[in-house]
Amino acid sequence: EVRMLMVGDVLQMIVHKKPEGGGLSAVGGNSAYTYYKPGCVEYADLENKFVNEDIPQLMKVLNIENDPLPLLWTGDFIPRDGDVPGTTDYVVGEFNCSCVGISKFQAVCGGEKTL
């Protein structure tokens, strides 16, 4: 899963959550987290499409283009093999603004772990 952590219409962080142990789901905290800054090469195409194309288009279709986006929200994407061999496409898994976890805090909660 690739999470775009947003504050309003500004991308704050990209989080790649990879299931540990060969699992299929990154849900439930059993994942390895890798954090990327906006503008990173690894997700430049996804970031550009999501922030500059998809969000404005969705807001227009939903007739909320003059309304603010939620203060804290995420767009979560599931990677899949692209139609061209060796490429990756991303499918929206969910938009979340009601129960957003801050991954850097979740990754260190409990026990002896600290930020």
C-alpha positions as CSV (number, residue, x, y, z in Angstrom):
1,E,0.0,0.0,0.0
2,V,1.2,3.5,-0.7
3,R,-0.4,6.3,1.4
4,M,-0.4,9.9,0.5
5,L,-0.7,11.8,3.8
6,M,-2.4,15.2,3.1
7,V,-3.1,18.4,5.0
8,G,-5.7,20.1,3.0
9,D,-4.5,20.1,-0.6
10,V,-0.8,19.8,0.4
11,L,1.0,16.5,0.3
12,Q,3.0,16.0,3.6
13,M,4.4,12.5,3.3
14,I,4.3,9.3,1.2
15,V,4.3,6.1,3.2
16,H,5.0,2.7,1.6
17,K,3.6,0.0,3.8
18,K,4.8,-3.5,2.9
19,P,3.3,-6.5,4.6
20,E,5.9,-8.5,6.7
21,G,6.2,-12.2,6.3
22,G,5.0,-12.3,2.7
23,G,1.4,-11.4,3.6
24,L,-1.0,-9.7,1.2
25,S,-2.3,-7.0,3.5
26,A,-0.5,-4.0,5.1
27,V,-3.4,-3.5,7.5
28,G,-3.0,-4.1,11.2
29,G,0.5,-2.8,11.8
30,N,2.3,-6.0,10.6
31,S,4.1,-4.0,8.0
32,A,7.5,-2.5,7.2
33,Y,7.1,1.3,6.7
34,T,9.3,3.4,4.4
35,Y,8.8,7.1,4.4
36,Y,9.3,9.4,1.4
37,K,9.2,13.2,1.1
38,P,7.0,14.9,-1.5
39,G,8.8,15.1,-4.8
40,C,10.7,11.8,-4.3
41,V,11.7,10.0,-7.5
42,E,10.1,6.7,-6.5
43,Y,6.5,8.1,-6.5
44,A,6.8,11.3,-8.7
45,D,4.3,10.1,-11.3
46,L,1.8,8.9,-8.7
47,E,2.1,12.2,-6.7
48,N,1.7,14.4,-9.8
49,K,-1.3,12.5,-11.0
50,F,-3.0,12.4,-7.6
51,V,-2.3,16.0,-6.5
52,N,-2.5,17.8,-9.8
53,E,-5.1,15.8,-11.8
54,D,-7.1,13.4,-9.7
55,I,-8.0,15.7,-6.7
56,P,-9.2,18.6,-8.8
57,Q,-11.2,16.3,-11.1
58,L,-12.8,14.5,-8.1
59,M,-13.7,17.9,-6.4
60,K,-15.3,19.1,-9.7
61,V,-17.3,15.9,-10.2
62,L,-18.5,16.0,-6.5
63,N,-19.3,19.8,-6.9
64,I,-17.0,20.7,-4.0
65,E,-14.3,22.6,-5.9
66,N,-14.9,25.7,-3.9
67,D,-14.8,23.9,-0.5
68,P,-11.8,23.1,1.6
69,L,-10.4,19.6,1.7
70,P,-10.3,17.9,5.2
71,L,-7.5,19.2,7.5
72,L,-5.9,15.7,7.7
73,W,-6.7,12.9,5.3
74,T,-5.1,10.2,3.1
75,G,-5.4,8.7,-0.3
76,D,-4.3,5.0,-0.1
77,F,-3.3,3.2,-3.2
78,I,-2.8,-0.5,-3.9
79,P,0.0,-1.3,-6.4
80,R,-0.6,-3.7,-9.3
81,D,1.5,-4.9,-12.2
82,G,1.1,-2.4,-15.0
83,D,-0.1,-3.2,-18.5
84,V,3.5,-2.7,-19.8
85,P,5.8,-5.4,-18.4
86,G,8.0,-4.0,-15.6
87,T,5.7,-1.1,-14.7
88,T,3.4,-0.5,-11.7
89,D,0.0,1.0,-11.7
90,Y,-1.9,2.2,-8.6
91,V,-5.5,1.7,-7.8
92,V,-7.3,3.7,-5.1
93,G,-8.0,1.6,-2.1
94,E,-9.6,4.3,0.0
95,F,-9.8,8.0,0.9
96,N,-9.8,8.4,4.7
97,C,-10.5,11.5,6.8
98,S,-12.3,9.9,9.7
99,C,-9.6,7.7,11.3
100,V,-6.2,8.7,10.0
101,G,-3.2,7.1,11.6
102,I,0.1,9.0,11.6
103,S,2.4,6.2,10.5
104,K,5.6,7.5,12.1
105,F,3.8,7.4,15.5
106,Q,2.2,4.0,14.8
107,A,5.6,2.5,13.8
108,V,7.1,3.3,17.2
109,C,4.2,2.9,19.6
110,G,4.6,0.5,22.6
111,G,7.5,-1.1,24.3
112,E,11.0,0.5,24.1
113,K,10.5,2.1,20.8
114,T,10.7,5.9,20.5
115,L,10.7,8.6,17.9
